[in-house]
């Protein structure tokens, strides 16, 4: 994985888990126990999902199915359908 891909994944993880878990209605300086638990679960699920997607893509790539799937999802102009 390239540095820019890892950075993009980390940025996405932060944005998604922050939006889901951090309560915006109060201005406490510390993260509450409930927020910390939510963040822990969110990060865990995000990383677990990333591993599963990576494994599936690797399997598809090894069999040539990934290329065929991506090719079939594009029209002749190269746009996604």
Secondary structure by P-SEA (a helix, b strand, c coil): ccaaaaaaaaaaaaaaaaacccccccccccccaaaaaaaaaaaaaaaaaaaaaaaaaaaaaaaaaaaaaaaaacccccccc
